Amino acid sequence: MKSWECARRVVAKVEWHAGELFPRVGFLVTNLRWRSKKVVRFYNRRGTAEQWIKEGKNAVKWTKLLGRRSKDNAARLQLFALAYNLANLLRQLVLPKPIRGWTLTTLRETLIKIGAKVVSHSKYVIFQRAEVAVPRQLFAAMLERIARLRLVCASG
């Protein structure tokens, strides 16, 4: 049975990973006529971009466009994209190595949507939060990195 209107090409993708006995083998079906390495690179990048889109949908909920007018939805989507890019920038600049690979959804759930008690004194304000999600040392490291960003921006 013939299901495609034009001929397709199958490119085998073989990956060897350290510590694994057998290689990982995958196949790409394409109509691209490029060299095999270029086809694999193209689809790998496309897959990475699709992962970022999925992360934006899950973490920022940018698919929730409520307006009836396209201008409203366009503005809302731009704000979501700005929030995603800002969060991603902060993830790259601020997170210590042990948690740098966390998704934005994980960060939202463990850093932003977590309860804290605010204790206000005459000279300072303290946020008391549970250490269940992020240990004190990691949280302190993030605050230190944020402070360094502020110093760089102020002096520049």
Secondary structure by P-SEA (a helix, b strand, c coil): cccccbbbbbbbbbbbbccccbbbbbbbbbcccccaaaaaaaaaaaaaaaaaaaaaaccccccccccccaaaaaaaaaaaaaaaaaaaaaaacccccccccccaaaaaaccccbbbbbbbcccbbbbbbbcccccaaaaaaaaaaaaaaaaaaaac
